[in-house]
Amino acid sequence: MTTSEETACGPCRRTVVATLSAAGFAAALTACGAGDDKDASEPAGAQEPDGDAAAEGSVLAATSDIPVGGGKIFKDAGVVVTQPTEGKFKAFSNRCTHKGCPVSSVSDGTVNCPCHGSKFDVADGSVKDGPAPKPLPAARITVTGGSIKLA
């Protein structure tokens, strides 16, 4: 093989490898999100709020809407609000720290991700069952009277 042939084919190999790598990455992303809703493939925090999403300072819920030992998911606002003990309210991102899937339920003291089974404690967002590597990030809320608002 001559030097000119190496130069002519070198980019060809690099192009093929780069194309296959990009295609493999795209296939992996598609496979990971298969069967999930469209938001599941987005990274945490990347969700664009809908037109009716709760704006900062707007009322999310009444305190009476959040069960003691449980919580409620506010998809449009991107948060889950919990009440671990009577009168104590916490808020966390609604995106699992494993693959960014939106959490789907709050039950038995945990916030639950349907994609890979991660569970987070309603009191502090810590991982109770993996594969999530980190706790749910805290979100800021204020509780005034009987209203819970995004801070």
Legacy VTK file of the C-alpha trace (Angstrom):
# vtk DataFile Version 3.0
C-alpha trace
ASCII
DATASET POLYDATA
POINTS 151 float
0.000 0.000 0.000
1.409 3.418 -0.924
1.284 6.567 1.103
-1.384 8.058 -1.172
-3.548 4.955 -0.730
-3.205 5.176 3.059
-4.260 8.825 2.991
-7.179 8.096 0.688
-8.420 5.161 2.785
-7.579 6.580 6.217
-10.506 9.013 6.195
-12.718 6.274 4.804
-12.056 4.055 7.808
-12.496 6.966 10.225
-15.756 7.932 8.556
-17.041 4.365 8.744
-16.035 4.018 12.403
-17.554 7.406 13.321
-20.772 6.613 11.460
-21.107 3.198 13.087
-20.357 4.680 16.513
-23.010 7.369 16.066
-25.528 4.813 14.794
-24.796 2.522 17.738
-25.222 5.404 20.178
-28.549 6.368 18.586
-29.711 2.748 18.689
-28.759 2.499 22.363
-30.723 5.636 23.194
-33.732 4.343 21.290
-33.556 0.925 22.950
-33.285 2.425 26.421
-36.357 4.552 25.853
-38.409 1.914 24.056
-41.855 1.604 25.535
-41.409 4.650 27.802
-43.145 7.943 27.210
-41.243 10.492 25.156
-39.921 12.266 28.246
-38.070 9.154 29.469
-35.129 9.666 27.097
-34.566 13.256 28.177
-31.939 13.930 30.812
-32.982 15.183 34.226
-33.993 18.806 34.154
-34.373 18.905 30.369
-38.152 18.770 30.367
-39.779 21.775 28.742
-42.786 22.791 30.790
-46.174 22.671 29.138
-48.139 25.861 28.695
-50.128 25.122 31.842
-47.078 24.204 33.932
-46.916 25.713 37.388
-44.779 28.834 37.371
-42.518 29.833 40.226
-44.686 31.172 43.037
-47.896 29.602 41.743
-49.906 27.243 43.904
-49.127 23.575 43.224
-51.582 22.051 45.655
-53.395 22.364 48.914
-51.604 20.765 51.842
-54.632 18.498 52.235
-53.923 17.061 48.743
-50.644 15.470 49.917
-51.138 12.297 51.991
-49.078 11.773 55.140
-46.356 9.204 54.377
-46.944 9.673 50.653
-46.908 12.326 48.007
-48.163 13.617 44.707
-46.378 14.017 41.375
-46.734 17.289 39.466
-45.523 16.330 36.003
-45.941 19.754 34.414
-43.988 21.441 37.219
-41.316 18.708 37.204
-41.621 17.973 40.924
-42.968 15.475 43.396
-44.199 16.825 46.736
-44.220 14.520 49.759
-45.418 14.712 53.361
-43.202 12.262 55.259
-44.770 13.193 58.607
-47.821 15.241 59.532
-47.283 18.873 58.507
-43.761 18.405 57.073
-43.570 18.842 53.291
-40.659 18.067 50.968
-40.214 18.459 47.224
-37.898 16.727 44.775
-37.269 16.566 41.049
-39.633 14.135 39.356
-36.739 12.691 37.288
-34.949 9.509 38.305
-31.197 9.957 38.734
-30.521 6.708 36.858
-31.698 7.475 33.311
-33.886 10.549 33.741
-37.214 8.745 33.513
-40.125 10.521 35.174
-41.207 8.917 38.435
-44.688 7.458 38.260
-45.977 6.823 41.770
-45.564 7.423 45.476
-46.437 4.485 47.724
-45.272 2.716 50.869
-42.947 5.590 51.773
-41.120 5.711 48.447
-41.172 7.662 45.186
-41.038 5.049 42.428
-39.507 5.004 38.960
-41.155 2.611 36.492
-38.234 2.350 34.062
-35.738 0.300 36.069
-37.299 0.003 39.530
-35.467 2.691 41.506
-37.146 3.803 44.735
-36.476 6.989 46.688
-37.341 7.823 50.311
-40.219 10.338 50.667
-38.441 12.035 53.595
-35.128 12.950 51.985
-35.088 11.617 48.393
-32.332 9.109 49.211
-32.063 5.926 47.178
-33.898 3.045 48.855
-33.514 0.647 45.919
-31.331 1.057 42.810
-30.055 1.226 40.161
-30.295 5.011 40.743
-26.832 6.258 41.752
-27.892 9.425 43.598
-30.837 10.805 45.599
-33.550 12.805 43.906
-32.478 16.466 43.811
-34.429 18.652 46.222
-36.822 21.223 44.788
-37.798 24.444 46.534
-41.320 24.959 47.771
-43.002 27.198 50.291
-45.942 26.240 52.468
-48.194 29.099 53.503
-51.426 28.380 55.259
-52.966 25.525 53.347
-51.102 26.145 50.065
-47.922 24.657 48.615
-46.108 26.835 46.069
-42.956 26.510 43.997
-40.304 28.788 45.487
LINES 1 152
151 0 1 2 3 4 5 6 7 8 9 10 11 12 13 14 15 16 17 18 19 20 21 22 23 24 25 26 27 28 29 30 31 32 33 34 35 36 37 38 39 40 41 42 43 44 45 46 47 48 49 50 51 52 53 54 55 56 57 58 59 60 61 62 63 64 65 66 67 68 69 70 71 72 73 74 75 76 77 78 79 80 81 82 83 84 85 86 87 88 89 90 91 92 93 94 95 96 97 98 99 100 101 102 103 104 105 106 107 108 109 110 111 112 113 114 115 116 117 118 119 120 121 122 123 124 125 126 127 128 129 130 131 132 133 134 135 136 137 138 139 140 141 142 143 144 145 146 147 148 149 150
